[in-house]
Amino acid sequence: MGRAQALYEKIIRHCNTPSSVPTISAAQEKSFPAVFHVLVKDIMSPYPIVRQQARKALLILSEVTKKTLKEMLEPLSKDLITETVWPKKQSLFALPETKQLACMESIVFCSSLEPRLITLDVTSSTEGQGRKKQLEEILLICGLSPNELLSKYSCYKKSSNITLLKKTALKVLSYCHYLPQHEPEIFTVMYDILTGTDKELQLCAKDSIQLYQRNKNDDIVLETVHQKIRPLLTQLTDWKLTNDNRL
């Protein structure tokens, strides 16, 4: 498997490195849109290894062409990424769990790039309302307990790893720092998980809060923090209410 991956990356690099030979350059220019479309499609594959390899290949394309992914998209279609990764009217809960994971992993990948490839427009426009509903679904995945998700949504009836789903949703929220109007809900969900009982999710919530703040390049609004921290500080004054999770 490792040798196959290395060979795949070598082919991507070799075939897409700009050439001074006119015939090769013309062939590269002609084939590039097809290559790019396939890789974008593959970042939504139900198979984790395919998604990972496609993301790496896109970064190799960016490296050898000395262009950002956004620059490479411009001659193609500015909506190619958003409509492939997460169509405006697509509900997460209408997708199988594997597709939800692929969707959220792709959002994290596209949001972590500079410049970012995906921005959720949650304005009052028709498109914004659709995106707002999608953001609410991610908040629900984070906020509901595993048992609540399993009982409420049929797409999780055969779920084998709800924790991974919730961790991925948390990572999506850490890149929603540009939505100040939704900061209270985002911080509340992250904080509730941070003070919960699942240690794996606690660590992820801690990292997500730190990443959210770094991405925002500013402090989280103090009033938002105070509203969540105040009850905890009050409880800490009573040793009977203190436990390992709160500490």
Backbone as JSON, one array per atom type, in Angstrom:
{
  "sequence": "MGRAQALYEKIIRHCNTPSSVPTISAAQEKSFPAVFHVLVKDIMSPYPIVRQQARKALLILSEVTKKTLKEMLEPLSKDLITETVWPKKQSLFALPETKQLACMESIVFCSSLEPRLITLDVTSSTEGQGRKKQLEEILLICGLSPNELLSKYSCYKKSSNITLLKKTALKVLSYCHYLPQHEPEIFTVMYDILTGTDKELQLCAKDSIQLYQRNKNDDIVLETVHQKIRPLLTQLTDWKLTNDNRL",
  "N": [[0.83, -1.2, 0.0], [1.91, 1.24, 0.84], [3.94, 1.61, -1.08], [2.41, 1.85, -3.38], [1.01, 4.21, -2.87], [3.16, 6.03, -2.79], [4.06, 5.84, -5.43], [1.83, 6.77, -6.8], [1.75, 9.45, -5.92], [4.16, 10.29, -7.0], [3.63, 10.12, -9.74], [1.56, 12.03, -10.0], [3.0, 14.33, -9.34], [5.07, 14.33, -11.28], [3.68, 14.41, -13.75], [2.36, 16.81, -13.68], [4.08, 18.88, -13.18], [5.09, 21.96, -14.41], [6.08, 22.22, -17.81], [8.62, 23.1, -20.22], [8.49, 22.24, -22.72], [6.63, 22.56, -25.59], [4.61, 20.7, -26.6], [4.2, 18.96, -24.44], [3.44, 20.79, -22.49], [1.05, 21.71, -23.62], [-0.47, 19.37, -23.51], [-0.63, 19.0, -20.77], [-2.11, 21.25, -20.03], [-4.5, 20.67, -21.27], [-5.33, 18.32, -19.99], [-5.46, 18.95, -17.31], [-7.93, 20.07, -16.12], [-9.58, 17.76, -16.01], [-8.11, 16.07, -14.32], [-8.14, 17.58, -11.96], [-10.89, 17.67, -11.4], [-11.42, 14.96, -10.87], [-9.88, 14.54, -8.54], [-11.11, 16.31, -6.76], [-13.6, 15.11, -6.62], [-12.8, 12.75, -5.42], [-12.12, 13.5, -2.81], [-14.43, 13.28, -1.51], [-14.93, 10.64, -1.26], [-16.26, 7.55, 0.07], [-14.32, 6.08, 1.28], [-11.79, 6.31, 3.62], [-8.95, 6.23, 3.06], [-8.81, 6.89, 0.37], [-9.84, 9.48, 0.39], [-7.9, 10.77, 1.93], [-5.61, 10.47, 0.3], [-6.39, 11.89, -1.96], [-6.62, 14.5, -0.98], [-3.95, 14.97, -0.36], [-2.85, 14.81, -2.91], [-3.99, 17.05, -4.14], [-2.7, 19.07, -2.75], [-0.11, 18.59, -3.63], [-0.4, 19.27, -6.33], [-0.82, 22.0, -6.01], [1.66, 22.7, -5.01], [3.53, 22.03, -7.12], [2.62, 23.56, -9.26], [2.8, 26.02, -8.24], [0.62, 27.5, -7.43], [-2.26, 28.56, -5.58], [-4.97, 26.48, -4.4], [-7.32, 27.81, -4.82], [-6.67, 29.58, -6.87], [-6.23, 27.73, -8.89], [-8.79, 26.84, -9.25], [-10.17, 28.94, -10.42], [-10.21, 29.16, -13.37], [-11.9, 27.07, -13.85], [-14.51, 26.32, -12.21], [-16.04, 28.31, -9.84], [-17.82, 27.29, -8.05], [-17.31, 24.64, -7.92], [-16.01, 23.23, -5.8], [-17.64, 23.78, -3.48], [-20.17, 22.83, -4.29], [-19.62, 20.19, -4.77], [-18.57, 19.2, -2.38], [-20.46, 20.04, -0.41], [-23.49, 20.55, -1.25], [-25.74, 23.35, -1.44], [-28.41, 22.86, -0.62], [-28.34, 20.47, 0.66], [-29.02, 18.25, 3.22], [-27.28, 17.13, 6.06], [-28.24, 14.99, 7.57], [-29.63, 13.53, 5.78], [-27.84, 12.02, 4.53], [-25.81, 9.02, 4.4], [-23.82, 7.82, 7.18], [-21.05, 7.51, 6.51], [-20.79, 9.21, 4.35], [-21.38, 11.62, 5.54], [-19.15, 11.93, 7.21], [-17.15, 12.14, 5.24], [-17.97, 14.51, 4.02], [-17.72, 16.42, 6.14], [-14.99, 16.17, 6.79], [-13.9, 17.09, 4.41], [-14.8, 19.71, 4.43], [-13.34, 20.71, 6.59], [-10.74, 20.41, 5.54], [-10.86, 22.13, 3.24], [-11.4, 24.51, 4.51], [-9.16, 24.95, 6.02], [-7.19, 25.74, 4.34], [-5.18, 28.34, 2.79], [-5.76, 30.85, 0.6], [-9.0, 30.2, 2.11], [-11.28, 27.7, 0.87], [-13.92, 27.2, 1.3], [-16.67, 28.9, 2.56], [-19.2, 29.42, 4.83], [-22.16, 30.87, 4.04], [-24.35, 32.46, 5.97], [-26.36, 34.3, 5.83], [-29.42, 36.25, 5.46], [-30.35, 35.58, 3.01], [-31.74, 33.33, 0.5], [-29.93, 31.27, -0.1], [-28.28, 31.6, 2.11], [-29.97, 30.84, 4.22], [-30.19, 28.13, 3.77], [-27.56, 27.3, 4.25], [-27.35, 28.06, 6.89], [-29.06, 26.27, 8.13], [-27.6, 23.95, 7.71], [-25.36, 24.48, 9.3], [-26.61, 24.44, 11.77], [-27.2, 21.74, 11.91], [-24.67, 20.6, 12.22], [-24.04, 21.65, 14.71], [-25.95, 20.28, 16.17], [-25.08, 17.61, 15.91], [-22.77, 17.76, 17.42], [-23.83, 18.6, 19.88], [-25.84, 16.81, 20.78], [-26.18, 13.78, 22.66], [-24.51, 10.58, 22.14], [-26.47, 8.49, 22.37], [-28.82, 9.94, 21.96], [-28.47, 10.8, 19.31], [-28.44, 8.32, 18.02], [-31.04, 7.38, 18.51], [-32.68, 9.34, 17.45], [-32.07, 9.85, 14.76], [-32.25, 8.06, 11.8], [-30.11, 7.54, 10.14], [-28.0, 6.87, 11.7], [-28.37, 4.39, 12.79], [-26.9, 2.09, 12.28], [-24.45, 2.83, 13.1], [-20.96, 2.76, 13.79], [-19.1, 4.28, 14.98], [-19.74, 6.82, 16.57], [-18.37, 8.67, 18.08], [-16.16, 9.46, 16.5], [-17.54, 10.81, 14.49], [-18.61, 12.99, 15.95], [-16.25, 14.22, 16.77], [-15.2, 15.05, 14.32], [-17.17, 16.87, 13.54], [-16.79, 18.8, 15.52], [-14.3, 19.78, 14.72], [-15.02, 21.03, 12.35], [-16.53, 23.17, 13.38], [-14.5, 24.6, 14.62], [-13.42, 26.01, 12.58], [-15.26, 27.92, 12.01], [-14.96, 30.51, 12.79], [-15.4, 32.96, 11.64], [-17.98, 33.65, 11.9], [-19.39, 35.58, 13.8], [-21.94, 36.04, 14.86], [-22.84, 33.57, 15.54], [-21.22, 32.71, 17.5], [-21.81, 32.38, 20.34], [-23.42, 29.97, 20.37], [-21.64, 28.15, 19.2], [-19.4, 28.19, 20.96], [-20.67, 27.37, 23.3], [-21.45, 24.7, 22.73], [-18.93, 23.51, 22.34], [-17.78, 23.95, 24.86], [-19.49, 22.56, 26.57], [-18.95, 19.94, 25.82], [-16.29, 19.85, 26.52], [-16.45, 19.89, 29.29], [-17.66, 17.54, 29.76], [-18.01, 13.92, 30.09], [-16.67, 12.2, 28.43], [-13.49, 11.41, 27.69], [-11.97, 11.36, 25.34], [-13.46, 12.98, 23.62], [-13.36, 15.3, 25.15], [-10.65, 16.09, 24.93], [-10.57, 16.65, 22.21], [-12.41, 18.76, 22.09], [-11.08, 20.67, 23.61], [-8.82, 21.18, 21.95], [-10.22, 22.15, 19.76], [-11.43, 24.51, 20.67], [-9.15, 26.02, 21.18], [-8.08, 26.18, 18.57], [-10.16, 27.5, 17.27], [-10.01, 30.0, 18.52], [-7.42, 30.79, 17.73], [-7.77, 30.9, 14.95], [-9.63, 32.92, 14.8], [-8.12, 34.99, 15.65], [-8.38, 36.61, 17.81], [-9.79, 37.27, 21.08], [-12.35, 35.13, 22.37], [-15.63, 36.38, 22.79], [-16.0, 37.9, 25.89], [-18.33, 37.88, 27.47], [-19.71, 35.7, 26.52], [-18.03, 33.63, 27.37], [-18.09, 34.04, 30.16], [-20.75, 33.44, 30.82], [-20.8, 30.67, 30.65], [-18.72, 29.82, 32.29], [-19.23, 30.84, 34.83], [-21.28, 29.3, 36.32], [-19.78, 26.95, 36.75], [-17.63, 27.84, 38.34], [-19.05, 28.55, 40.59], [-19.99, 26.06, 41.44], [-17.59, 24.83, 42.11], [-17.0, 25.83, 44.54], [-18.28, 24.28, 46.29], [-17.35, 21.41, 47.66], [-18.61, 18.97, 47.5], [-19.75, 18.82, 45.03], [-17.69, 18.6, 43.35], [-15.77, 16.88, 40.96], [-13.66, 14.58, 39.03], [-13.98, 15.25, 36.31], [-14.86, 17.92, 36.29], [-12.66, 19.15, 37.47]],
  "CA": [[0.0, 0.0, 0.0], [2.8, 2.4, 0.92], [4.61, 1.78, -2.37], [1.4, 2.32, -4.34], [0.77, 5.62, -2.58], [4.34, 6.79, -3.2], [4.07, 5.86, -6.9], [0.72, 7.66, -7.19], [2.19, 10.83, -5.69], [5.23, 10.58, -7.96], [2.99, 10.33, -11.05], [0.89, 13.33, -9.93], [4.04, 15.37, -9.35], [5.8, 14.32, -12.56], [2.81, 14.75, -14.88], [1.79, 18.15, -13.56], [5.12, 19.9, -13.08], [5.11, 22.72, -15.66], [7.14, 21.86, -18.75], [8.96, 24.1, -21.24], [8.27, 21.6, -24.04], [5.28, 22.98, -26.01], [3.64, 19.61, -26.72], [3.89, 18.49, -23.09], [2.7, 21.87, -21.84], [-0.31, 21.71, -24.18], [-1.15, 18.18, -22.98], [-0.92, 19.27, -19.35], [-3.2, 22.23, -19.98], [-5.73, 20.0, -21.7], [-5.74, 17.26, -19.06], [-5.53, 19.42, -15.93], [-9.3, 20.15, -15.58], [-10.08, 16.41, -15.71], [-7.39, 15.61, -13.13], [-8.63, 18.35, -10.82], [-12.26, 17.23, -11.11], [-11.35, 13.62, -10.26], [-9.36, 14.67, -7.18], [-12.15, 16.94, -5.94], [-14.6, 14.06, -6.39], [-12.24, 11.73, -4.51], [-12.08, 13.93, -1.4], [-15.74, 12.91, -0.96], [-15.05, 9.18, -1.32], [-16.62, 6.91, 1.35], [-13.15, 5.37, 1.81], [-10.85, 7.27, 4.22], [-7.64, 6.25, 2.42], [-8.96, 7.6, -0.9], [-9.98, 10.89, 0.72], [-6.59, 11.25, 2.38], [-4.71, 10.54, -0.85], [-6.86, 12.96, -2.85], [-6.23, 15.78, -0.36], [-2.5, 15.1, -0.52], [-2.58, 15.06, -4.32], [-4.35, 18.44, -4.41], [-1.62, 19.89, -2.21], [1.03, 18.42, -4.53], [-0.7, 20.11, -7.5], [-0.58, 23.39, -5.61], [3.1, 22.87, -4.85], [4.28, 21.99, -8.37], [2.17, 24.64, -10.15], [3.02, 27.28, -7.51], [-0.66, 28.2, -7.36], [-3.16, 28.09, -4.53], [-6.09, 25.72, -4.96], [-8.32, 28.78, -5.26], [-6.23, 30.05, -8.18], [-6.44, 26.64, -9.85], [-10.23, 26.71, -9.46], [-10.74, 30.1, -11.13], [-10.59, 28.91, -14.78], [-12.84, 25.95, -13.92], [-15.81, 26.75, -11.68], [-15.87, 28.73, -8.45], [-18.73, 26.51, -7.21], [-16.99, 23.22, -8.03], [-15.71, 22.68, -4.48], [-18.79, 23.84, -2.57], [-21.27, 21.99, -4.75], [-19.19, 18.8, -4.67], [-18.41, 18.85, -0.96], [-21.68, 20.24, 0.37], [-24.49, 21.35, -1.97], [-26.43, 24.3, -0.57], [-29.68, 22.35, -0.1], [-28.13, 19.1, 1.13], [-29.05, 18.03, 4.67], [-26.36, 16.09, 6.51], [-28.98, 13.85, 8.11], [-30.16, 12.75, 4.66], [-26.72, 11.26, 4.0], [-25.31, 7.96, 5.28], [-22.77, 8.3, 8.08], [-19.76, 7.59, 5.83], [-20.83, 10.4, 3.5], [-21.3, 12.77, 6.46], [-17.74, 12.05, 7.6], [-16.43, 12.64, 4.08], [-18.37, 15.9, 3.85], [-17.15, 17.27, 7.18], [-13.53, 16.16, 6.62], [-13.6, 17.95, 3.27], [-15.01, 21.1, 4.87], [-12.17, 21.06, 7.41], [-9.6, 20.56, 4.63], [-11.03, 23.33, 2.42], [-11.39, 25.69, 5.39], [-7.83, 25.12, 6.61], [-6.28, 26.26, 3.32], [-5.05, 29.79, 2.7], [-7.06, 31.28, 1.13], [-9.96, 29.12, 2.33], [-12.1, 27.39, -0.3], [-15.33, 27.12, 1.67], [-17.17, 29.83, 3.58], [-20.65, 29.24, 4.98], [-22.93, 32.11, 4.01], [-25.55, 32.24, 6.78], [-27.14, 35.53, 5.8], [-30.87, 36.07, 5.35], [-30.7, 35.19, 1.64], [-32.22, 31.95, 0.37], [-28.75, 30.41, 0.04], [-27.82, 31.72, 3.49], [-30.85, 30.06, 5.08], [-29.81, 26.74, 3.59], [-26.28, 27.09, 4.94], [-27.62, 28.2, 8.33], [-29.63, 24.99, 8.56], [-26.5, 22.99, 7.73], [-24.58, 24.79, 10.49], [-27.4, 23.95, 12.91], [-27.07, 20.28, 11.95], [-23.36, 20.3, 12.8], [-24.18, 21.95, 16.14], [-26.73, 19.18, 16.76], [-24.21, 16.44, 16.0], [-21.88, 17.99, 18.57], [-24.56, 18.84, 21.12], [-26.63, 15.67, 21.24], [-25.41, 12.63, 23.14], [-24.56, 9.46, 21.19], [-27.76, 7.8, 22.45], [-29.84, 10.8, 21.34], [-28.27, 10.74, 17.87], [-28.84, 6.99, 17.56], [-32.49, 7.2, 18.59], [-33.4, 10.38, 16.73], [-31.78, 9.87, 13.32], [-32.12, 6.7, 11.27], [-28.82, 7.38, 9.45], [-26.98, 6.39, 12.65], [-28.8, 3.13, 13.4], [-25.83, 1.1, 12.14], [-23.19, 3.54, 13.35], [-19.93, 2.04, 14.53], [-18.18, 5.22, 15.63], [-20.35, 8.14, 16.74], [-17.36, 9.57, 18.62], [-15.41, 10.02, 15.37], [-18.44, 11.76, 13.83], [-18.69, 14.18, 16.78], [-14.93, 14.88, 16.72], [-15.08, 15.71, 13.02], [-18.07, 18.02, 13.58], [-16.1, 19.79, 16.34], [-13.25, 20.4, 13.91], [-15.69, 21.96, 11.43], [-16.88, 24.37, 14.15], [-13.29, 25.38, 14.93], [-13.14, 26.87, 11.42], [-16.4, 28.83, 11.8], [-14.62, 31.71, 13.59], [-15.81, 34.16, 10.9], [-19.43, 33.81, 12.1], [-19.52, 36.09, 15.17], [-23.32, 35.96, 15.32], [-23.08, 32.21, 16.03], [-20.18, 32.36, 18.47], [-22.35, 31.82, 21.59], [-23.81, 28.56, 20.2], [-20.44, 27.34, 18.91], [-18.61, 28.05, 22.18], [-21.46, 26.59, 24.26], [-21.34, 23.28, 22.37], [-17.55, 23.08, 22.62], [-17.54, 23.97, 26.3], [-20.27, 21.47, 27.19], [-18.2, 18.7, 25.58], [-15.05, 19.97, 27.3], [-16.75, 19.6, 30.7], [-18.42, 16.29, 29.8], [-17.38, 12.75, 30.71], [-15.91, 11.44, 27.43], [-12.15, 11.99, 27.68], [-11.54, 11.54, 23.95], [-14.13, 14.18, 23.12], [-12.85, 16.43, 25.91], [-9.39, 16.52, 24.32], [-10.9, 17.24, 20.92], [-13.06, 20.04, 22.36], [-10.02, 21.59, 24.04], [-8.08, 21.57, 20.75], [-11.1, 22.91, 18.87], [-11.57, 25.86, 21.24], [-7.88, 26.72, 20.95], [-7.98, 26.46, 17.14], [-11.17, 28.53, 16.98], [-9.49, 31.29, 18.97], [-6.29, 31.15, 16.87], [-8.31, 31.29, 13.65], [-10.3, 34.21, 14.97], [-7.06, 35.96, 15.92], [-8.89, 37.53, 18.83], [-10.4, 36.52, 22.16], [-13.78, 34.86, 22.33], [-16.32, 37.43, 23.53], [-15.93, 37.57, 27.31], [-19.66, 37.61, 28.02], [-20.01, 34.32, 26.13], [-17.25, 32.78, 28.26], [-18.56, 34.2, 31.54], [-22.03, 32.76, 31.0], [-20.56, 29.24, 30.82], [-17.76, 29.57, 33.37], [-19.76, 31.28, 36.14], [-21.86, 28.19, 37.1], [-18.73, 26.02, 37.15], [-16.9, 28.43, 39.47], [-19.93, 28.47, 41.75], [-20.01, 24.67, 41.89], [-16.29, 24.47, 42.67], [-16.93, 26.27, 45.94], [-18.87, 23.2, 47.09], [-16.52, 20.24, 47.37], [-19.47, 17.82, 47.24], [-20.09, 18.81, 43.6], [-16.45, 18.53, 42.59], [-15.34, 15.56, 40.5], [-12.5, 14.63, 38.14], [-14.3, 15.92, 35.05], [-14.89, 19.36, 36.51], [-11.29, 19.6, 37.71]],
  "C": [[0.87, 1.26, 0.0], [3.5, 2.68, -0.4], [3.65, 2.32, -3.43], [1.11, 3.8, -4.13], [1.92, 6.49, -3.05], [4.4, 6.92, -4.72], [3.0, 6.81, -7.43], [1.14, 9.12, -7.05], [3.27, 11.24, -6.68], [4.65, 10.88, -9.34], [2.31, 11.7, -11.09], [1.9, 14.46, -10.06], [4.7, 15.48, -10.73], [4.93, 14.84, -13.71], [2.29, 16.19, -14.83], [2.81, 19.25, -13.29], [5.22, 20.64, -14.4], [6.33, 22.4, -16.53], [7.37, 22.98, -19.76], [8.79, 23.54, -22.65], [6.83, 21.88, -24.48], [4.24, 21.85, -26.06], [3.22, 19.07, -25.34], [3.06, 19.53, -22.35], [1.24, 21.91, -22.31], [-1.11, 20.53, -23.64], [-1.52, 18.37, -21.52], [-2.11, 20.22, -19.22], [-4.54, 21.6, -20.32], [-6.25, 19.03, -20.66], [-5.99, 17.76, -17.64], [-6.96, 19.5, -15.39], [-9.85, 18.78, -15.19], [-9.43, 15.86, -14.45], [-7.95, 16.28, -11.88], [-10.02, 17.89, -10.41], [-12.26, 15.87, -10.4], [-10.89, 13.71, -8.81], [-10.39, 15.31, -6.25], [-13.25, 15.92, -5.62], [-14.11, 13.05, -5.35], [-12.16, 12.19, -3.06], [-13.43, 13.67, -0.72], [-15.98, 11.4, -1.01], [-15.48, 8.63, 0.05], [-15.44, 6.2, 2.01], [-12.11, 6.36, 2.33], [-9.5, 7.36, 3.5], [-7.69, 7.0, 1.09], [-9.07, 9.1, -0.65], [-8.62, 11.5, 1.1], [-5.62, 11.43, 1.2], [-5.1, 11.67, -1.8], [-6.47, 14.33, -2.29], [-4.74, 16.02, -0.54], [-2.15, 15.43, -1.96], [-2.91, 16.51, -4.7], [-3.27, 19.39, -3.9], [-0.36, 19.78, -3.06], [0.83, 19.26, -5.79], [-0.41, 21.57, -7.19], [0.92, 23.68, -5.53], [3.82, 22.97, -6.21], [3.87, 23.11, -9.33], [2.42, 26.01, -9.54], [1.77, 28.16, -7.54], [-1.45, 27.69, -6.18], [-4.29, 27.3, -5.19], [-7.18, 26.67, -5.47], [-7.96, 29.32, -6.64], [-6.44, 28.99, -9.24], [-7.92, 26.48, -10.19], [-10.79, 27.77, -10.4], [-11.09, 29.82, -12.6], [-11.61, 27.78, -14.93], [-14.23, 26.41, -13.49], [-15.65, 27.1, -10.21], [-16.76, 27.93, -7.5], [-18.4, 25.01, -7.21], [-16.78, 22.58, -6.67], [-16.97, 22.64, -3.62], [-19.92, 22.91, -3.0], [-20.91, 20.5, -4.74], [-19.15, 18.35, -3.22], [-19.72, 18.94, -0.21], [-22.66, 21.12, -0.38], [-25.35, 22.16, -1.01], [-27.69, 23.74, 0.08], [-29.56, 20.94, 0.48], [-28.12, 19.04, 2.66], [-28.08, 16.91, 5.03], [-27.11, 14.82, 6.91], [-29.64, 13.01, 7.01], [-29.08, 11.88, 4.03], [-26.37, 10.1, 4.93], [-24.12, 8.49, 6.09], [-21.42, 8.45, 7.39], [-19.67, 8.85, 4.96], [-20.76, 11.66, 4.37], [-19.86, 13.02, 6.88], [-16.92, 12.64, 6.46], [-16.7, 14.12, 3.87], [-17.68, 16.8, 4.86], [-15.63, 17.3, 7.12], [-13.13, 17.09, 5.49], [-13.79, 19.42, 3.61], [-13.82, 21.57, 5.69], [-10.96, 21.31, 6.51], [-9.7, 21.86, 3.84], [-10.99, 24.61, 3.25], [-10.01, 25.98, 5.96], [-6.82, 25.7, 5.62], [-6.23, 27.79, 3.37], [-4.81, 30.18, 1.25], [-8.03, 30.09, 1.21], [-10.84, 28.94, 1.1], [-13.58, 27.33, 0.01], [-15.63, 28.13, 2.77], [-18.68, 29.66, 3.64], [-21.33, 30.6, 5.04], [-24.23, 31.87, 4.77], [-26.38, 33.51, 6.88], [-28.62, 35.21, 5.62], [-31.3, 35.67, 3.94], [-31.17, 33.73, 1.63], [-31.07, 30.97, 0.55], [-28.27, 30.41, 1.49], [-28.67, 30.9, 4.45], [-30.54, 28.57, 4.99], [-28.53, 26.41, 4.34], [-26.47, 27.19, 6.46], [-28.18, 26.9, 8.88], [-28.54, 23.93, 8.66], [-25.61, 23.21, 8.95], [-25.3, 24.28, 11.74], [-27.29, 22.43, 13.04], [-25.73, 19.88, 12.56], [-23.37, 20.57, 14.3], [-24.95, 20.84, 16.85], [-25.88, 17.92, 16.93], [-23.28, 16.56, 17.2], [-22.65, 18.0, 19.89], [-25.34, 17.66, 21.66], [-25.72, 14.54, 21.71], [-25.46, 11.53, 22.09], [-25.9, 8.73, 21.18], [-28.86, 8.61, 21.78], [-29.71, 10.77, 19.81], [-28.76, 9.41, 17.3], [-30.35, 6.82, 17.53], [-33.26, 8.17, 17.71], [-33.23, 10.32, 15.22], [-31.48, 8.47, 12.8], [-30.76, 6.46, 10.59], [-27.74, 6.84, 10.38], [-27.32, 5.03, 13.26], [-27.71, 2.05, 13.34], [-24.46, 1.72, 12.39], [-22.23, 2.7, 14.17], [-18.99, 2.98, 15.29], [-18.77, 6.62, 15.69], [-19.33, 9.15, 17.27], [-16.55, 10.23, 17.51], [-16.25, 11.08, 14.65], [-18.48, 13.08, 14.61], [-17.36, 14.95, 16.77], [-14.76, 15.64, 15.41], [-15.96, 16.95, 12.97], [-17.45, 19.15, 14.42], [-15.03, 20.53, 15.54], [-13.84, 21.38, 12.89], [-16.0, 23.27, 12.16], [-15.66, 25.23, 14.45], [-12.89, 26.29, 13.78], [-14.3, 27.8, 11.09], [-16.2, 30.12, 12.6], [-15.08, 33.0, 12.93], [-17.32, 34.41, 11.02], [-19.69, 34.31, 13.52], [-20.94, 35.98, 15.73], [-23.66, 34.58, 15.88], [-22.05, 31.77, 17.07], [-20.74, 31.8, 19.77], [-22.73, 30.34, 21.47], [-22.59, 27.66, 20.0], [-19.64, 27.12, 20.19], [-19.35, 27.19, 23.21], [-21.33, 25.09, 24.0], [-19.95, 22.75, 22.7], [-17.29, 22.97, 24.12], [-18.26, 22.83, 26.99], [-19.55, 20.13, 26.99], [-16.92, 18.69, 26.42], [-15.28, 19.59, 28.76], [-17.6, 18.33, 30.83], [-17.61, 15.15, 30.4], [-16.55, 11.92, 29.74], [-14.54, 12.09, 27.25], [-11.64, 12.25, 26.26], [-12.16, 12.79, 23.35], [-13.67, 15.43, 23.85], [-11.57, 16.99, 25.29], [-9.64, 17.21, 22.98], [-11.53, 18.62, 21.1], [-12.03, 21.09, 22.79], [-9.23, 22.1, 22.83], [-8.92, 22.46, 19.84], [-11.3, 24.34, 19.37], [-10.3, 26.67, 20.98], [-7.71, 27.1, 19.48], [-8.95, 27.54, 16.73], [-10.62, 29.9, 17.35], [-8.31, 31.74, 18.11], [-6.79, 31.61, 15.5], [-8.96, 32.66, 13.71], [-9.3, 35.34, 15.16], [-7.53, 37.03, 16.9], [-9.53, 36.67, 19.92], [-11.87, 36.25, 21.87], [-14.47, 35.89, 23.21], [-16.46, 37.03, 25.0], [-17.28, 37.21, 27.9], [-20.07, 36.17, 27.72], [-19.3, 33.35, 27.07], [-17.8, 32.83, 29.68], [-19.85, 33.43, 31.79], [-21.85, 31.27, 31.24], [-19.67, 28.94, 32.02], [-18.34, 29.85, 34.75], [-20.39, 30.12, 36.92], [-20.81, 27.2, 37.58], [-17.97, 26.55, 38.36], [-17.74, 28.37, 40.75], [-19.94, 27.06, 42.32], [-18.7, 24.26, 42.56], [-16.14, 24.91, 44.12], [-17.53, 25.22, 46.87], [-18.15, 21.91, 46.75], [-17.36, 19.0, 47.05], [-19.8, 17.69, 45.75], [-18.86, 18.65, 42.71], [-16.12, 17.09, 42.2], [-14.18, 15.71, 39.5], [-12.78, 15.39, 36.87], [-14.29, 17.43, 35.21], [-13.49, 19.91, 36.75], [-10.51, 19.62, 36.39]]
}
